[in-house]
């Protein structure tokens, strides 16, 4: 470490000492010391003024003032730090410009907002697909420009585990998959990917499945009808053909069930044709599902229904019947004789819930993430005695999506399973108050 300030103090002390000696020679030591200190103070004030002008003058020169001693080192040190700061600032600016250029080159939408959704920066793709304009829209809430209600709910929910699919507000033929990431103090990084091609392929797949299912329904109905007619006259059928005909009838009925589920799933996946949802009283629906489950069980299971709150709900009755019955019938199929099945409907501060708990065979929790996929079966052998079409839980998943719900699955191998449908409180309609006579 340099000790220039010690040298400066030593020189100043030595100069004052010589002034004092010279003052003794001429007989005025005190006056000479005052003059010397005044001169040094004036010189120091002059250097401070030069420094102030250099630092704060609007037309500050690039080079610092020249000086000697401690002030010269001070000028040189400040200039050095200033130069290093400018170089660091320039490097950071170049890095920011490079990052911005690279993000602008992306084909994905990138938007940065604060915690309230006020837009701070976006790339060129966001301008093209969202219709944003610089600098007019800077500082504006993104909800005012992307006015899709689903996007506003998604943005405010802070639950960004799954992406949101919306149409571009500027180019309706473009489908965007929106991902939001929280950073800083609840600031948000919004990334939108153009999935129009994937969406088109998915639409083609859905149309293909729907069309094939429609085409299969008629020949299957004809086959089932003729088989039923033939089996109605079993006394005329040779014994060796009876077993084959019964198996043909079972498989045709199974194919009809598969076609029906495929058509239902195709309708559920069509987001542009979601059926109207109205206030419902699900009490009769739940009682009916319990009775159907008892008929399917044939008295081999103990089935109970607990309704711990009123059953008024806003939704589509046909879809809810399909979802709830799928869960209950699965519990009957996969629970051995003598087991119990509990059906529950309750409300708490998180929302309203429908649950099905069984004491069946259960399964390894490793299968849970894939259970709602089409045709996914825990049993790789695809045993037709217990297994259905493999579409039941996929249907449940899409019904819950249409009702803002989610499916929770719990299971342990050999200890049974529990399926719970969670719905928001906004879906739970309050019961009407009885009208009093005036």
C-alpha positions in Angstrom: 0.0 0.0 0.0 1.3 3.4 -1.0 1.9 5.9 1.8 2.0 9.1 -0.3 -0.2 10.9 2.3 2.5 10.3 4.9 5.1 11.8 2.6 2.8 14.8 2.0 2.4 15.3 5.8 6.1 15.1 6.3 6.8 17.7 3.6 4.1 20.0 4.9 5.5 19.7 8.5 9.1 20.4 7.2 8.0 23.4 5.3 6.2 24.9 8.3 9.3 24.2 10.4 11.5 26.2 8.0 8.9 29.0 7.9 9.0 29.1 11.7 12.8 29.3 11.8 12.8 32.0 9.1 10.2 33.9 11.2 12.5 33.7 14.3 15.3 35.3 12.2 13.2 38.2 11.1 11.3 38.5 14.4 7.8 37.6 13.3 7.5 33.8 13.6 3.7 33.9 14.4 2.8 36.1 11.4 4.9 34.1 9.0 3.3 30.9 10.2 -0.2 32.4 9.6 0.8 33.6 6.1 2.2 30.1 5.3 -0.9 28.3 6.5 -3.2 30.8 4.7 -1.3 30.2 1.5 -1.6 26.4 1.9 -5.3 26.7 2.7 -5.8 28.9 -0.4 -3.9 26.4 -2.6 -6.0 23.5 -1.2 -9.2 25.4 -1.8 -8.2 26.1 -5.3 -7.5 22.4 -6.0 -10.9 21.4 -4.4 -12.6 23.9 -6.8 -10.8 22.4 -9.8 -11.9 18.9 -8.7 -15.5 20.1 -8.2 -15.6 21.7 -11.7 -14.1 18.6 -13.3 -16.6 16.3 -11.6 -19.8 18.3 -11.9 -19.3 20.6 -14.9 -21.8 19.8 -17.8 -18.8 20.2 -20.2 -16.4 18.2 -18.1 -13.2 17.5 -20.0 -12.1 13.9 -20.4 -8.7 14.4 -18.8 -8.5 15.4 -15.1 -6.7 18.7 -14.0 -3.0 18.3 -13.6 -1.5 18.8 -10.1 1.3 17.8 -7.8 1.6 15.8 -4.6 -1.5 14.4 -2.9 -3.9 16.3 -5.1 -2.2 15.0 -8.2 -2.6 11.4 -6.9 -6.2 12.1 -6.1 -6.9 13.4 -9.6 -5.2 10.4 -11.2 -6.9 7.9 -8.9 -10.4 9.3 -9.6 -9.7 9.3 -13.3 -8.5 5.7 -13.1 -11.7 4.6 -11.3 -13.8 6.6 -13.7 -12.2 4.9 -16.7 -12.7 1.5 -15.1 -16.3 2.3 -14.3 -17.0 3.4 -17.9 -15.3 0.3 -19.2 -17.4 -2.0 -16.9 -20.5 -0.1 -17.8 -19.8 -0.5 -21.5 -19.1 -4.2 -21.1 -22.4 -4.6 -19.2 -24.3 -2.6 -21.8 -22.7 -4.7 -24.6 -23.8 -7.9 -22.7 -27.3 -6.6 -22.3 -27.5 -5.6 -25.9 -26.2 -9.1 -26.9 -28.8 -10.8 -24.7 -31.5 -8.6 -26.1 -30.4 -9.3 -29.7 -30.3 -13.0 -29.0 -33.8 -12.9 -27.4 -35.1 -10.8 -30.3 -33.9 -13.5 -32.6 -36.0 -16.2 -30.9 -39.2 -17.3 -32.5 -40.8 -17.5 -29.1 -42.7 -14.6 -27.3 -40.7 -13.2 -24.4 -42.2 -10.5 -22.1 -40.8 -9.3 -18.8 -43.3 -7.7 -16.3 -43.2 -6.5 -12.7 -45.3 -8.1 -10.0 -48.4 -6.2 -11.1 -48.1 -7.2 -14.7 -46.7 -3.9 -16.0 -44.6 -4.6 -19.0 -40.9 -3.7 -18.8 -39.4 -5.3 -21.9 -40.4 -7.7 -24.8 -38.9 -9.0 -27.9 -39.7 -8.6 -31.6 -41.8 -11.8 -31.7 -44.0 -10.5 -28.9 -44.7 -7.4 -31.1 -45.7 -9.6 -34.0 -47.8 -12.1 -32.2 -49.2 -10.1 -29.3 -49.4 -6.7 -31.1 -47.2 -4.9 -28.5 -45.7 -1.5 -29.5 -42.6 0.2 -28.3 -42.4 2.5 -26.4 -46.2 3.1 -26.3 -47.1 0.0 -24.3 -44.1 0.1 -21.9 -45.4 0.3 -18.4 -48.9 -0.9 -19.4 -50.5 -4.0 -17.7 -50.3 -6.9 -20.0 -53.8 -7.9 -19.0 -55.1 -4.8 -20.9 -53.5 -6.0 -24.1 -54.0 -9.8 -23.8 -57.6 -9.7 -22.8 -58.4 -13.4 -22.8 -60.1 -14.1 -19.4 -58.2 -17.4 -19.2 -54.9 -15.6 -19.5 -55.8 -13.1 -16.7 -56.8 -16.0 -14.4 -53.6 -17.9 -15.2 -51.4 -14.8 -14.7 -52.9 -13.9 -11.3 -53.1 -17.5 -10.0 -49.2 -17.9 -9.6 -49.8 -21.6 -10.3 -47.6 -22.1 -13.4 -47.0 -25.8 -13.2 -48.9 -26.4 -16.5 -48.8 -24.2 -19.6 -51.8 -22.2 -20.9 -52.9 -22.5 -24.5 -54.5 -19.4 -26.0 -55.0 -17.8 -29.4 -52.8 -14.9 -30.4 -54.7 -11.7 -29.9 -53.0 -10.2 -33.0 -53.0 -13.3 -35.2 -56.0 -15.5 -34.3 -54.7 -18.4 -36.5 -51.7 -18.8 -34.2 -52.0 -20.9 -31.1 -49.6 -20.0 -28.2 -48.5 -22.1 -25.3 -47.8 -19.7 -22.5 -45.3 -20.4 -19.7 -44.7 -18.0 -16.8 -41.7 -18.0 -14.5 -41.5 -16.0 -11.2 -38.3 -14.2 -10.4 -37.1 -11.3 -8.2 -39.9 -9.9 -6.1 -42.8 -11.7 -7.9 -41.7 -10.3 -11.2 -42.7 -12.5 -14.2 -41.0 -13.8 -17.3 -43.6 -14.8 -19.9 -42.6 -17.1 -22.7 -45.0 -18.0 -25.4 -44.3 -20.8 -27.9 -46.1 -21.1 -31.3 -47.7 -24.5 -31.3 -50.0 -24.0 -34.2 -48.5 -26.9 -36.1 -48.9 -29.3 -33.1 -52.4 -28.0 -32.5 -53.3 -28.7 -36.1 -51.8 -32.2 -35.8 -53.8 -32.8 -32.6 -57.0 -31.5 -34.4 -56.3 -33.9 -37.2 -55.8 -36.8 -34.8 -59.0 -35.9 -32.9 -61.0 -35.7 -36.2 -59.6 -39.0 -37.3 -60.5 -40.7 -34.1 -64.0 -39.1 -34.1 -64.6 -40.0 -37.8 -63.3 -43.6 -37.3 -65.5 -44.0 -34.2 -68.5 -42.8 -36.1 -67.8 -45.2 -38.9 -67.3 -48.1 -36.6 -70.5 -47.5 -34.6 -72.9 -48.5 -37.4 -71.3 -51.9 -38.3 -70.8 -52.7 -34.7 -74.5 -52.0 -34.0 -75.4 -54.3 -36.9 -73.2 -57.1 -35.7 -74.4 -56.8 -32.1 -78.0 -56.9 -33.3 -77.6 -60.0 -35.4 -75.7 -61.7 -32.6 -78.4 -60.9 -30.1 -81.0 -62.2 -32.5 -79.1 -65.4 -33.1 -78.5 -66.0 -29.3 -82.2 -65.5 -28.7 -82.7 -68.8 -30.5 -80.1 -70.8 -28.7 -82.1 -74.0 -29.0 -81.4 -74.0 -32.8 -77.7 -73.3 -32.4 -75.3 -76.2 -32.5 -73.5 -76.6 -29.1 -70.1 -76.1 -30.6 -71.0 -72.6 -31.8 -72.6 -71.3 -28.6 -69.3 -70.5 -26.9 -67.9 -68.7 -29.9 -71.1 -66.7 -30.4 -71.1 -65.6 -26.7 -67.5 -64.4 -27.0 -68.3 -62.5 -30.2 -71.2 -60.8 -28.4 -69.0 -59.8 -25.5 -66.3 -58.4 -27.7 -68.7 -56.5 -29.8 -70.2 -54.9 -26.7 -66.7 -54.1 -25.5 -66.0 -52.5 -28.9 -69.2 -50.5 -28.7 -68.1 -49.2 -25.2 -64.7 -48.3 -26.6 -66.3 -46.4 -29.5 -68.7 -44.6 -27.1 -65.8 -43.5 -24.9 -63.8 -42.3 -27.9 -66.6 -40.2 -29.1 -67.2 -38.8 -25.6 -63.5 -38.0 -25.1 -63.4 -36.3 -28.6 -66.3 -34.1 -27.5 -64.7 -33.2 -24.2 -61.4 -32.2 -25.9 -63.2 -29.8 -28.3 -62.6 -26.6 -26.3 -64.6 -24.6 -28.8 -67.8 -26.5 -28.1 -67.9 -26.7 -24.3 -71.6 -27.3 -23.3 -73.4 -24.7 -21.3 -73.0 -25.0 -17.5 -75.9 -24.3 -15.3 -76.8 -24.6 -11.6 -77.4 -28.3 -10.6 -78.5 -30.3 -7.6 -76.3 -33.3 -7.7 -78.0 -35.2 -4.8 -80.1 -37.3 -7.2 -77.0 -37.8 -9.5 -74.9 -39.1 -6.6 -77.7 -41.4 -5.4 -78.1 -42.7 -8.9 -74.4 -43.5 -9.3 -74.4 -45.3 -6.0 -77.4 -47.5 -7.1 -75.7 -48.3 -10.4 -72.5 -49.2 -8.5 -74.5 -51.5 -6.3 -76.0 -53.2 -9.3 -72.6 -53.6 -10.9 -71.3 -55.0 -7.6 -74.1 -57.5 -7.3 -74.0 -57.2 -3.5 -70.3 -58.2 -3.2 -69.1 -54.9 -1.8 -70.2 -52.5 0.9 -70.8 -49.2 -0.8 -71.5 -46.0 1.3 -72.3 -42.5 0.3 -71.6 -39.5 2.6 -72.9 -36.1 1.6 -71.4 -33.7 4.2 -72.7 -30.5 2.5 -75.5 -29.5 0.1 -75.1 -30.7 -3.5 -75.8 -27.6 -5.4 -73.1 -27.1 -8.1 -72.5 -25.2 -11.3 -71.6 -27.4 -14.2 -72.7 -29.8 -16.9 -74.6 -32.8 -15.5 -73.8 -35.2 -18.3 -70.1 -34.6 -18.0 -70.1 -34.9 -14.2 -72.1 -38.1 -14.4 -69.5 -39.6 -16.7 -66.5 -38.5 -14.6 -68.0 -39.6 -11.2 -69.4 -42.9 -12.5 -66.0 -43.8 -14.1 -64.3 -43.4 -10.7 -66.9 -45.3 -8.8 -67.2 -48.1 -11.3 -63.4 -48.5 -11.4 -63.5 -48.9 -7.7 -66.0 -51.7 -8.0 -64.1 -53.5 -10.7 -60.7 -53.3 -8.9 -62.0 -54.1 -5.4 -62.2 -57.9 -4.5 -65.5 -59.3 -3.1 -66.0 -58.3 0.5 -64.3 -54.9 0.2 -65.7 -51.5 0.9 -66.1 -48.4 -1.3 -66.7 -45.0 0.2 -68.2 -42.1 -1.9 -67.9 -38.7 -0.4 -69.1 -35.1 -1.2 -67.8 -32.3 1.0 -66.8 -28.7 1.2 -64.0 -26.9 3.0 -62.0 -23.6 2.7 -60.2 -24.9 -0.4 -63.3 -25.7 -2.4 -65.8 -28.5 -3.0 -64.7 -32.1 -3.4 -65.9 -35.5 -4.7 -63.9 -38.5 -3.4 -63.9 -42.3 -4.0 -62.0 -44.5 -1.6 -61.7 -48.3 -2.0 -60.0 -51.2 -0.3 -59.0 -52.9 -3.5 -55.7 -54.1 -4.9 -54.2 -50.7 -5.3 -51.2 -50.0 -7.5 -47.6 -48.7 -7.3 -47.6 -44.9 -7.0 -45.1 -44.8 -9.9 -48.0 -45.1 -12.3 -49.9 -42.0 -11.0 -48.4 -39.4 -13.4 -49.5 -41.5 -16.4 -52.9 -42.8 -15.2 -54.9 -40.1 -17.1 -53.2 -40.9 -20.4 -55.3 -42.6 -23.1 -55.2 -46.4 -23.0 -52.6 -46.4 -20.2 -53.2 -49.5 -18.1 -51.4 -50.4 -14.8 -52.0 -54.0 -15.7 -49.7 -54.7 -18.7 -51.6 -57.9 -19.4 -54.7 -55.9 -20.3 -57.0 -58.3 -18.5 -60.4 -57.8 -20.0 -62.1 -59.2 -16.9 -61.3 -56.1 -14.9 -60.0 -53.6 -17.4 -62.3 -51.3 -19.3 -61.5 -49.3 -22.4 -58.5 -47.6 -20.9 -60.1 -44.2 -21.4 -62.0 -43.7 -18.1 -59.5 -41.6 -16.3 -58.7 -39.6 -19.5 -62.4 -38.7 -19.6 -62.3 -37.7 -15.9 -59.3 -35.5 -16.6 -61.0 -33.5 -19.4 -64.3 -33.2 -17.5 -62.3 -31.7 -14.6 -60.5 -29.3 -16.9 -63.9 -28.1 -18.2 -65.0 -27.5 -14.6 -61.8 -25.8 -13.4 -61.0 -28.9 -11.3 -58.1 -31.2 -10.7 -57.7 -34.9 -9.9 -55.7 -36.1 -6.9 -54.7 -39.8 -6.8 -53.4 -41.8 -3.9 -52.7 -45.5 -3.8 -50.6 -48.2 -2.2 -50.1 -51.6 -3.6 -52.4 -54.0 -1.8 -54.0 -51.3 0.4 -56.5 -49.7 -1.9 -56.8 -46.4 -3.8 -58.3 -42.9 -3.3 -59.4 -40.6 -6.1 -60.5 -37.0 -5.2 -61.9 -34.4 -7.6 -61.2 -30.9 -6.3 -63.3 -28.0 -7.6 -63.0 -24.2 -6.7 -65.6 -22.7 -4.4 -66.9 -20.6 -7.3 -68.4 -23.8 -8.6 -70.3 -24.5 -5.4 -73.6 -22.7 -5.6 -75.2 -21.6 -2.3 -78.6 -23.1 -1.5 -81.6 -20.9 -2.1 -83.0 -19.5 1.1 -86.7 -20.4 1.7 -89.1 -17.6 1.0 -91.1 -16.4 4.0 -94.7 -15.3 3.8 -95.2 -11.6 4.4 
